[in-house]
Amino acid sequence: MTEYDSFSLYIHIPFCISKCQYCDFYSLTSTSIDWIAFQNALLNQWNYLSSLFNMKKINTVYIGGGTPSMVPPAVLEKISGIWKNQTSCKEITLEVNPNSLRTDDLFLYNKLGINRISMGIQSFNQDIRRSMGRREPEKGLKGILDMVEKHWTGRFSIDLIYGYPGTQWKDWISDVDRAAQHNIEHLSLYQLTLENGTPLAKLLSKKETKDLLDYQDDYWPQLRDYLSFKDYKRYEISNFSRDEPSYHNLHYWNMDPWIGLGPGAWSHLNTNKGHLHLGNRENLEDFLSLGGGMPLDNDFYIKNYSGPKDYTREMLMMGLRSIYGVKISALKENGLIFPLFLDHLKQWIHSKDILVDKNIIKPSVKSMDRHNQLQLYIMECLDNPELWSVNVDNK
Ligand code: SF4
């Protein structure tokens, strides 16, 4: 197996206090969680996968969910043994829910080396949060944000949703104002997408859905410009920062290797059979009964391999989301004849929507609004056999 000098780690905590109306992530609302069994399964899976793939240095860790701030302190402390002696680890993020966050948690995170928290706020408007199915913190959201400002010394990001039914663009502007007032340095701002099977999707009729999506698009430019006015720089389609980016997410967009632990988590690894996307099935019972340390040939894993062509498509699809772009050398190594590819992109380059800078091809910030159009265009181009070296496998 390949040896990895550095990689990222994702840990999925699939538990929530209640289910939000719009959510289709894998999370369970059980009240009787066997935390010790879950912790042991995570550690077993870590031991198995890290030794199988010769994982050496962890660059970034992201503990997501679900609601990771529900994890009992003693369990989190045990899990933190994974990164405890990893001096190269630049960023350790934990997702927190304002409902379950207490001052003591912030001290604990600090002690365990967690240096970034990401809070799912979604909206500063209490009525809207209620309609999303989100419970209110006892201290109120302001009380929680004041607590974080006072006691948290690490980096701080929040998630917001724009375009939720019942909101207007003025609400979205007001959300950005509130984030700025609390000196929040990083925003992940997602346009509401209606996922099939969620309670929200069932609530909205087709006509209402269309109106909603049109409204989001019509007012997006005002919101985007207001973020820039408030010093939030766009570095990825949905991510804005006054300071540093999310390094963990940069690894994803770069297609760098990562390991995912826990039911519903995915790993991405380079193997001698190709680029492997390795998924853990969304099945807590199986994860616990198998004890997490199951070998790679167990049915619990979903395995998809990409050959050089598919991998190049993925690199472009992910890398052209952010201003950090894609390494041209990596595209060439996978068989893309780059000068011919550039020739197909000349209109985009001429309009400065695509920038080519030494070894990097990247989108301009203004072209991020046309990302879907660009992706479609590129995917069609890549179907052209003349863009590929003859010895590249047609996968
Ligand atoms: S807290 Fe997050 S993961 Fe849990 S139900 Fe709500 S959106 Fe989904």
Boltz pocket constraint, residues with backbone or C-beta under 6 A from the ligand:
constraints:
  - pocket:
      binder: B
      contacts: [[A, 15], [A, 16], [A, 17], [A, 18], [A, 19], [A, 20], [A, 23], [A, 24], [A, 25], [A, 27], [A, 65], [A, 66], [A, 67], [A, 97], [A, 120]]
      max_distance: 6.0
